[in-house]
Amino acid sequence: YDIKGQVNNVLLYYCCRFYCMIVAIFTALVMPVLLYFLIPVTLEVLIAQQLGKKLPQSIPYWLAKSMALAGDLLGEKAPINSLKLSKITESLTFSNEKAKRELHWQPLNVLNNFKVE
């Protein structure tokens, strides 16, 4: 009869239970907070959160470009081609300085005020 071995087994059992409890608490409480700060808040994140949906999937640009080049060969009926790819990936930035200056317009931050209705 080995008392020392039993004590070690009991100690190991409680250490494992404690570790599992810490992992469960971390997963339930800490991970959502970490993910909130790690995932940048973008318009697609806000829309997904407000609709209760998963974030949209994305593909690497090189794959999209390859598909677009294949679409160029297939013609206008292709779901993606180089023109369509450039339209959805290029930045469209406009200045609102004239409206702010002449109309005294105070724009709202889209990410802070966006609501799906």
Contacts in CASP RR format, 6 or more apart in sequence:
PFRMAT RR
TARGET T0000
AUTHOR 0000-0000-0000
METHOD contacts of the structure
MODEL  1
YDIKGQVNNVLLYYCCRFYCMIVAIFTALVMPVLLYFLIPVTLEVLIAQQ
LGKKLPQSIPYWLAKSMALAGDLLGEKAPINSLKLSKITESLTFSNEKAK
RELHWQPLNVLNNFKVE
39 45 0 8 1.000
39 55 0 8 1.000
41 111 0 8 1.000
42 111 0 8 1.000
43 110 0 8 1.000
43 111 0 8 1.000
43 114 0 8 1.000
44 55 0 8 1.000
44 56 0 8 1.000
45 55 0 8 1.000
46 111 0 8 1.000
46 114 0 8 1.000
47 53 0 8 1.000
47 114 0 8 1.000
47 116 0 8 1.000
48 54 0 8 1.000
48 55 0 8 1.000
48 56 0 8 1.000
50 114 0 8 1.000
50 115 0 8 1.000
50 116 0 8 1.000
51 116 0 8 1.000
61 89 0 8 1.000
64 80 0 8 1.000
64 85 0 8 1.000
64 89 0 8 1.000
65 85 0 8 1.000
67 80 0 8 1.000
68 80 0 8 1.000
68 81 0 8 1.000
68 82 0 8 1.000
68 84 0 8 1.000
68 85 0 8 1.000
69 82 0 8 1.000
70 78 0 8 1.000
71 78 0 8 1.000
71 80 0 8 1.000
71 81 0 8 1.000
71 82 0 8 1.000
72 78 0 8 1.000
72 81 0 8 1.000
72 82 0 8 1.000
74 81 0 8 1.000
75 81 0 8 1.000
96 105 0 8 1.000
96 107 0 8 1.000
99 105 0 8 1.000
100 106 0 8 1.000
100 107 0 8 1.000
END
